[in-house]
Amino acid sequence: MGPGWRRPWCLGPVRNAAFHAFACDRRNGDARAPGADRVLEPALRHLASDPDPGVRATAAELVGRFSRTDARAVAALQTSHAQDPNPVVRKKAGRFIPGGPFHERTGPRALG
């Protein structure tokens, strides 16, 4: 590898691609996405403190997958929605909090 591989600016796309791969079910075929026990903790950490807003936005999608089953996910998304300095990250986090469009759309459907 060349001397530039350790530069922080080049690692953001790698982190972003990793979180996208974990969050996206469409391209995984028959493979199941890893569960919260494997991916939620790193996603929470990156949502809260990654320097790259693109990584934080993708981490919000991954954390959002667990917003119905893990209180830590909801708390992190609400904090990010209210306090992240980047408007794209705030918007993406807001989609997955209770009352947000993805949270409502992916919930259990009423019978009848």
C-alpha positions as a Markdown table, in Angstrom:
| # | Residue | x | y | z |
|---|---|---|---|---|
| 1 | Met | 0.0 | 0.0 | 0.0 |
| 2 | Gly | 1.1 | 3.5 | -0.7 |
| 3 | Pro | 2.0 | 6.1 | 1.9 |
| 4 | Gly | -1.5 | 7.7 | 1.7 |
| 5 | Trp | -3.5 | 4.7 | 3.0 |
| 6 | Arg | -3.4 | 5.9 | 6.6 |
| 7 | Arg | -4.8 | 9.3 | 5.9 |
| 8 | Pro | -8.2 | 9.7 | 7.8 |
| 9 | Trp | -9.9 | 11.2 | 4.8 |
| 10 | Cys | -9.5 | 8.0 | 2.8 |
| 11 | Leu | -11.1 | 5.8 | 5.5 |
| 12 | Gly | -14.5 | 7.5 | 5.5 |
| 13 | Pro | -15.6 | 5.8 | 2.3 |
| 14 | Val | -14.5 | 2.5 | 3.7 |
| 15 | Arg | -16.5 | 2.9 | 6.9 |
| 16 | Asn | -19.5 | 4.2 | 4.9 |
| 17 | Ala | -19.4 | 1.1 | 2.6 |
| 18 | Ala | -19.2 | -1.2 | 5.6 |
| 19 | Phe | -22.2 | 0.3 | 7.3 |
| 20 | His | -24.1 | 0.3 | 4.1 |
| 21 | Ala | -23.4 | -3.4 | 3.5 |
| 22 | Phe | -24.7 | -4.2 | 7.0 |
| 23 | Ala | -27.8 | -2.0 | 6.6 |
| 24 | Cys | -28.9 | -3.1 | 3.1 |
| 25 | Asp | -30.8 | -6.3 | 2.6 |
| 26 | Arg | -31.3 | -5.9 | -1.1 |
| 27 | Arg | -27.9 | -7.1 | -2.2 |
| 28 | Asn | -27.3 | -9.8 | 0.4 |
| 29 | Gly | -29.2 | -12.6 | -1.4 |
| 30 | Asp | -30.0 | -15.4 | 1.0 |
| 31 | Ala | -27.5 | -14.2 | 3.6 |
| 32 | Arg | -29.0 | -12.6 | 6.7 |
| 33 | Ala | -27.7 | -9.3 | 8.0 |
| 34 | Pro | -25.8 | -9.5 | 11.2 |
| 35 | Gly | -27.8 | -9.0 | 14.4 |
| 36 | Ala | -27.7 | -6.2 | 16.9 |
| 37 | Asp | -25.2 | -8.1 | 19.0 |
| 38 | Arg | -22.6 | -7.7 | 16.2 |
| 39 | Val | -23.2 | -4.4 | 14.6 |
| 40 | Leu | -25.2 | -2.1 | 16.9 |
| 41 | Glu | -22.4 | -1.0 | 19.2 |
| 42 | Pro | -20.1 | 0.1 | 16.4 |
| 43 | Ala | -22.9 | 1.8 | 14.6 |
| 44 | Leu | -23.9 | 3.7 | 17.8 |
| 45 | Arg | -20.3 | 4.8 | 18.3 |
| 46 | His | -20.0 | 6.1 | 14.7 |
| 47 | Leu | -23.4 | 7.7 | 14.7 |
| 48 | Ala | -22.3 | 9.7 | 17.8 |
| 49 | Ser | -18.8 | 10.6 | 16.9 |
| 50 | Asp | -17.5 | 9.8 | 13.4 |
| 51 | Pro | -16.0 | 12.9 | 11.8 |
| 52 | Asp | -17.5 | 12.1 | 8.4 |
| 53 | Pro | -21.1 | 13.1 | 8.1 |
| 54 | Gly | -21.7 | 10.5 | 5.3 |
| 55 | Val | -20.6 | 7.8 | 7.7 |
| 56 | Arg | -22.9 | 9.2 | 10.4 |
| 57 | Ala | -25.8 | 9.2 | 8.0 |
| 58 | Thr | -25.2 | 5.6 | 7.0 |
| 59 | Ala | -24.7 | 4.6 | 10.6 |
| 60 | Ala | -28.1 | 6.2 | 11.3 |
| 61 | Glu | -29.7 | 3.8 | 8.7 |
| 62 | Leu | -28.1 | 0.8 | 10.4 |
| 63 | Val | -29.1 | 2.0 | 13.9 |
| 64 | Gly | -32.6 | 2.6 | 12.5 |
| 65 | Arg | -32.9 | -1.1 | 11.8 |
| 66 | Phe | -33.0 | -1.7 | 15.5 |
| 67 | Ser | -35.2 | 1.2 | 16.6 |
| 68 | Arg | -38.1 | -1.0 | 17.3 |
| 69 | Thr | -36.2 | -3.5 | 19.5 |
| 70 | Asp | -33.4 | -1.6 | 21.3 |
| 71 | Ala | -33.9 | 1.5 | 23.5 |
| 72 | Arg | -30.2 | 2.5 | 22.9 |
| 73 | Ala | -31.0 | 2.8 | 19.2 |
| 74 | Val | -33.9 | 5.1 | 19.7 |
| 75 | Ala | -32.0 | 7.3 | 22.2 |
| 76 | Ala | -29.0 | 7.6 | 19.8 |
| 77 | Leu | -31.3 | 8.5 | 16.9 |
| 78 | Gln | -33.2 | 11.1 | 18.9 |
| 79 | Thr | -29.9 | 12.7 | 20.0 |
| 80 | Ser | -28.5 | 12.7 | 16.5 |
| 81 | His | -31.8 | 14.1 | 15.1 |
| 82 | Ala | -31.7 | 16.9 | 17.6 |
| 83 | Gln | -28.0 | 17.7 | 17.9 |
| 84 | Asp | -26.0 | 16.5 | 14.9 |
| 85 | Pro | -24.3 | 19.5 | 13.1 |
| 86 | Asn | -25.1 | 18.1 | 9.7 |
| 87 | Pro | -28.7 | 18.6 | 8.4 |
| 88 | Val | -28.5 | 15.4 | 6.3 |
| 89 | Val | -27.6 | 13.3 | 9.3 |
| 90 | Arg | -30.4 | 15.0 | 11.4 |
| 91 | Lys | -32.9 | 14.2 | 8.6 |
| 92 | Lys | -31.8 | 10.6 | 8.2 |
| 93 | Ala | -31.9 | 10.0 | 12.0 |
| 94 | Gly | -35.4 | 11.6 | 12.2 |
| 95 | Arg | -36.7 | 9.0 | 9.7 |
| 96 | Phe | -36.2 | 6.2 | 12.1 |
| 97 | Ile | -37.3 | 7.7 | 15.4 |
| 98 | Pro | -40.8 | 7.0 | 16.7 |
| 99 | Gly | -43.1 | 9.2 | 14.6 |
| 100 | Gly | -40.7 | 9.3 | 11.7 |
| 101 | Pro | -41.8 | 7.9 | 8.3 |
| 102 | Phe | -39.6 | 4.8 | 8.2 |
| 103 | His | -40.4 | 3.9 | 11.8 |
| 104 | Glu | -44.1 | 4.2 | 11.1 |
| 105 | Arg | -44.1 | 2.4 | 7.8 |
| 106 | Thr | -42.1 | -0.6 | 9.0 |
| 107 | Gly | -44.2 | -1.1 | 12.1 |
| 108 | Pro | -46.7 | -3.8 | 12.7 |
| 109 | Arg | -49.9 | -3.3 | 10.7 |
| 110 | Ala | -53.3 | -3.1 | 12.3 |
| 111 | Leu | -55.6 | -5.9 | 11.6 |
| 112 | Gly | -58.9 | -5.3 | 10.0 |
